[in-house]
């Protein structure tokens, strides 16, 4: 069936998995218009409809179901063949000893690691626990091979691979007076207890990119190890906290807390995977970048793809 290409199969799978054109377009990194055009073009090639419009979740015709069956057979086989070819070309084995500077990242990183192990079984993979406060120097020494960070330090010895951008939001109690504001200004923090992870201030965007430039100091700072602990403190009016939008999504959905942006435009950090520059092009490292992006966009709400210059 020469009319059908792998990109068509990937699009149909995304449509089935997400149930909507909008979310499917995000999954395959297309605009909704481009995705609709691609599907219409395929239907014209095959001279038959593949799914029923204006249904949610999307309902497929018999022809569409048959192509999905093909996709479930062909895409895994294609991926396996690509992995075999990469192995033959070299670079399929190595070590990824990593540290995480993002306390909220375990939600998507653990599924990403599981998926990566399946695709790259010969790579030694582990998460370090002793480098949280000096991860990049450990990377330079070779004690670590990869660091998940939102705080890149310019250095030609490092390669920073952008994974995604996200909005840093402030969580506040449902009955907090600040709920009346559309967004928060630095001055709003002068009377607040700011709850943070036990991380140095110079590695927290709420300080480096929002409060410090404005010369504002919160009334007090309190630390908590776990996101759930932070949310409980916020919900009980013990303070406010700043977390990634995707980390706050489930608590917002359940109306445990309210959220507001930092400033009118919001604060949008980017999360990176940092590796040594001489390893950046290794096949198994590139494989991790691809897997991390795929899993994060499949699991996290509110993140956006980084457009590189």
C-alpha positions as CSV (number, residue, x, y, z in Angstrom):
1,X,0.0,0.0,0.0
2,X,2.3,2.7,-1.3
3,X,-0.1,5.5,-0.5
4,X,0.5,5.0,3.2
5,X,3.6,6.4,4.9
6,X,5.0,5.9,8.4
7,X,4.1,9.5,9.3
8,X,0.5,8.7,8.5
9,X,0.5,5.7,10.8
10,X,2.1,7.7,13.6
11,X,-0.6,10.4,13.2
12,X,-3.4,7.8,13.3
13,X,-2.0,6.3,16.4
14,X,-1.7,9.7,18.1
15,X,-5.3,10.4,17.1
16,X,-6.4,7.1,18.7
17,X,-4.4,7.6,21.8
18,X,-5.4,11.2,22.5
19,X,-9.0,11.1,21.2
20,X,-8.9,14.5,19.6
21,X,-7.3,16.4,16.7
22,X,-5.9,19.1,18.9
23,X,-4.1,16.8,21.3
24,X,-2.9,14.5,18.5
25,X,-1.4,17.5,16.7
26,X,0.6,18.3,19.9
27,X,1.7,14.7,20.2
28,X,3.2,14.6,16.6
29,X,4.4,18.3,16.8
30,X,2.1,19.6,14.0
31,X,-0.4,22.4,14.0
32,X,-4.0,21.2,14.0
33,X,-4.4,22.6,10.5
34,X,-1.3,20.6,9.2
35,X,-2.5,17.5,10.9
36,X,-6.0,17.8,9.4
37,X,-4.5,18.4,6.0
38,X,-2.3,15.3,6.3
39,X,-5.3,13.2,7.2
40,X,-7.4,14.6,4.4
41,X,-4.6,14.0,1.9
42,X,-4.4,10.3,3.0
43,X,-8.1,9.9,2.7
44,X,-8.0,11.3,-0.8
45,X,-5.2,8.9,-1.7
46,X,-7.2,5.9,-0.4
47,X,-10.5,7.3,-1.6
48,X,-12.3,6.6,1.7
49,X,-12.8,8.2,5.1
50,X,-10.7,7.0,8.0
51,X,-12.6,8.5,11.0
52,X,-15.9,10.2,11.8
53,X,-15.6,13.9,12.2
54,X,-16.9,15.8,15.2
55,X,-16.9,12.8,17.6
56,X,-15.0,12.7,20.9
57,X,-13.3,10.5,21.4
58,X,-12.6,10.0,17.7
59,X,-14.4,7.1,16.1
60,X,-12.6,5.3,13.3
61,X,-14.2,3.7,10.2
62,X,-13.4,0.2,9.2
63,X,-10.7,1.5,6.9
64,X,-9.2,3.5,9.7
65,X,-9.3,0.6,12.1
66,X,-7.4,-1.5,9.5
67,X,-4.7,1.1,9.2
68,X,-4.4,1.2,13.0
69,X,-3.9,-2.5,13.0
70,X,-1.1,-2.0,10.4
71,X,0.4,0.7,12.6
72,X,0.5,-1.5,15.6
73,X,2.4,-4.1,13.6
74,X,4.6,-1.8,11.5
75,X,5.7,0.9,13.9
76,X,7.2,-1.4,16.6
77,X,8.9,-3.4,13.8
78,X,10.3,-0.2,12.3
79,X,11.5,1.0,15.6
80,X,13.2,-2.3,16.4
81,X,14.9,-2.3,13.0
82,X,16.2,1.3,13.6
83,X,17.6,0.2,17.0
84,X,19.3,-2.8,15.3
85,X,20.8,-0.5,12.7
86,X,22.1,2.0,15.3
87,X,23.6,-0.9,17.2
88,X,25.4,-2.1,14.0
89,X,26.6,1.5,13.4
90,X,28.0,1.7,16.9
91,X,27.2,3.8,20.0
92,X,24.5,1.5,21.3
93,X,26.2,0.9,24.7
94,X,27.5,3.2,27.4
95,X,26.7,4.6,30.8
96,X,24.1,7.2,31.9
97,X,24.7,8.0,35.6
98,X,22.4,10.9,36.1
99,X,21.3,13.5,38.8
100,X,18.2,15.5,38.9
101,X,18.2,19.2,39.9
102,X,14.4,19.4,39.4
103,X,12.6,18.0,42.5
104,X,9.3,17.7,40.6
105,X,10.7,15.7,37.7
106,X,10.3,12.2,39.0
107,X,6.7,12.2,37.8
108,X,7.7,12.0,34.2
109,X,11.4,10.9,34.5
110,X,10.7,7.5,35.9
111,X,8.4,6.5,33.0
112,X,11.0,7.9,30.7
113,X,13.7,5.8,32.2
114,X,11.5,2.7,31.9
115,X,10.9,3.4,28.3
116,X,14.6,4.1,27.7
117,X,15.7,0.8,29.3
118,X,13.4,-1.1,26.9
119,X,14.9,0.6,23.8
120,X,18.5,0.7,25.1
121,X,19.0,-2.4,27.2
122,X,22.8,-2.4,26.9
123,X,23.2,1.1,28.5
124,X,24.0,1.1,32.2
125,X,21.5,3.5,33.7
126,X,21.3,4.8,37.3
127,X,20.2,7.9,39.3
128,X,22.7,9.4,41.7
129,X,21.7,10.7,45.1
130,X,24.7,12.5,46.3
131,X,25.2,15.3,43.7
132,X,22.0,17.3,44.1
133,X,23.9,20.5,45.1
134,X,27.0,20.3,42.8
135,X,25.7,18.2,39.9
136,X,27.4,20.1,37.0
137,X,30.9,20.0,38.5
138,X,30.4,16.2,39.0
139,X,29.3,16.0,35.3
140,X,32.6,17.8,34.3
141,X,34.6,15.4,36.4
142,X,33.0,12.3,34.9
143,X,31.3,11.3,38.1
144,X,28.0,11.9,36.3
145,X,27.0,11.6,32.7
146,X,23.7,13.5,32.6
147,X,22.0,16.2,34.7
148,X,18.4,17.3,34.5
149,X,18.4,21.0,35.2
150,X,16.5,24.3,34.6
151,X,19.6,26.3,35.5
152,X,22.2,26.0,32.7
153,X,25.7,27.4,33.4
154,X,27.4,28.6,30.2
155,X,30.4,26.4,29.6
156,X,31.8,24.9,26.3
157,X,32.4,21.7,28.1
158,X,28.6,21.1,28.5
159,X,25.9,20.5,26.0
160,X,22.4,21.5,27.1
161,X,19.6,19.7,25.3
162,X,16.3,21.5,25.7
163,X,13.5,19.1,26.6
164,X,10.6,21.4,27.1
165,X,9.5,24.8,28.6
166,X,6.9,25.2,31.3
167,X,5.3,28.0,33.3
168,X,6.3,28.5,36.9
169,X,3.0,29.1,38.8
170,X,2.3,30.2,42.3
171,X,-0.1,28.1,44.3
172,X,-2.2,29.9,46.9
173,X,-5.1,28.8,49.1
174,X,-8.6,28.9,47.7
175,X,-9.6,31.7,50.1
176,X,-6.4,33.7,49.9
177,X,-6.8,37.4,49.2
178,X,-4.4,37.1,46.3
179,X,-7.0,35.1,44.4
180,X,-8.6,38.4,43.5
181,X,-5.6,39.3,41.3
182,X,-5.1,38.1,37.7
183,X,-1.4,37.6,38.2
184,X,1.1,38.3,41.0
185,X,3.7,41.1,41.3
186,X,7.0,40.7,43.3
187,X,5.5,43.1,45.9
188,X,2.8,40.6,46.7
189,X,5.4,38.3,48.3
190,X,6.6,40.8,51.0
191,X,3.9,39.6,53.4
192,X,4.0,36.0,52.4
193,X,5.7,32.8,53.6
194,X,7.3,31.2,50.5
195,X,7.4,27.4,50.7
196,X,10.2,25.9,48.6
197,X,12.2,22.7,48.2
198,X,15.4,22.6,50.2
199,X,17.4,24.1,47.3
200,X,19.8,27.1,47.2
201,X,18.0,30.3,46.1
202,X,20.3,30.8,43.2
203,X,18.8,27.7,41.6
204,X,15.2,28.7,42.0
205,X,13.6,30.8,39.2
206,X,11.1,32.5,41.6
207,X,14.1,34.1,43.3
208,X,16.6,34.6,40.4
209,X,14.2,35.8,37.7
210,X,11.4,37.4,39.7
211,X,12.0,38.4,43.3
212,X,15.7,39.3,43.4
213,X,15.6,41.6,40.3
214,X,12.8,43.5,42.0
215,X,14.7,43.7,45.3
216,X,11.9,41.9,47.1
217,X,12.3,39.5,50.1
218,X,9.4,37.3,51.3
219,X,8.3,37.7,54.9
220,X,9.7,34.2,55.5
221,X,10.9,31.1,53.7
222,X,9.9,27.6,54.7
223,X,11.1,24.4,53.1
224,X,9.4,21.0,52.4
225,X,10.9,17.9,50.8
226,X,7.8,16.7,48.9
227,X,5.3,18.4,46.5
228,X,2.4,17.0,48.4
229,X,3.6,18.5,51.6
230,X,4.0,21.9,50.0
231,X,0.4,21.7,48.6
232,X,-1.0,20.7,52.0
233,X,0.7,23.7,53.6
234,X,-0.6,26.0,50.9
235,X,-4.1,24.7,51.1
236,X,-4.1,25.2,54.9
237,X,-3.0,28.9,54.4
238,X,0.5,28.3,55.8
239,X,2.1,30.0,52.8
240,X,2.5,30.0,49.0
241,X,4.7,28.0,46.8
242,X,6.0,28.2,43.2
243,X,6.0,25.0,41.1
244,X,5.9,23.9,37.4
245,X,2.4,24.1,35.9
246,X,2.5,20.4,35.1
247,X,3.3,19.5,38.8
248,X,0.3,21.6,39.9
249,X,-2.1,20.3,37.3
250,X,-3.8,17.5,39.3
251,X,-4.2,19.8,42.4
252,X,-5.8,22.5,40.3
253,X,-8.1,19.9,38.7
254,X,-9.3,18.8,42.2
255,X,-9.6,22.5,43.3
256,X,-7.2,21.9,46.2
257,X,-5.4,25.3,45.5
258,X,-5.6,28.2,43.1
259,X,-2.7,29.3,40.9
260,X,-1.5,32.6,39.5
261,X,1.2,33.6,37.0
262,X,4.4,35.4,38.0
263,X,3.8,38.7,36.3
264,X,1.5,39.5,33.4
265,X,3.6,37.6,30.9
266,X,4.3,34.7,33.3
267,X,7.7,33.0,34.0
268,X,8.6,30.3,31.5
269,X,11.8,28.3,32.4
270,X,13.2,25.6,30.1
271,X,14.2,22.2,31.4
272,X,17.5,20.8,29.9
273,X,19.4,17.5,29.9
274,X,23.0,18.5,30.3
275,X,25.8,16.2,29.1
276,X,29.5,16.6,28.4
277,X,29.9,18.1,25.0
278,X,32.1,15.2,23.7
279,X,29.2,12.8,24.4
280,X,26.3,14.8,23.0
281,X,26.2,13.1,19.7
282,X,26.5,9.5,21.0
283,X,23.6,7.4,19.8
284,X,22.6,6.3,23.3
285,X,22.6,9.9,24.5
286,X,20.5,11.1,21.6
287,X,18.2,8.2,22.3
288,X,17.7,9.5,25.8
289,X,16.9,13.0,24.6
290,X,14.3,11.6,22.2
291,X,12.7,9.3,24.8
292,X,12.6,12.0,27.5
293,X,10.8,14.4,25.1
294,X,8.4,11.8,23.9
295,X,7.4,10.7,27.4
296,X,7.2,14.2,28.8
297,X,4.9,15.4,26.1
298,X,2.8,12.3,26.6
299,X,2.5,12.7,30.3
300,X,2.7,16.4,31.3
301,X,0.1,19.1,30.9
302,X,1.0,22.6,29.9
303,X,4.5,22.1,28.6
304,X,5.6,23.6,25.3
305,X,8.1,22.5,22.7
306,X,11.3,24.6,22.6
307,X,11.8,26.3,19.3
308,X,15.6,26.6,18.7
309,X,17.1,29.5,16.8
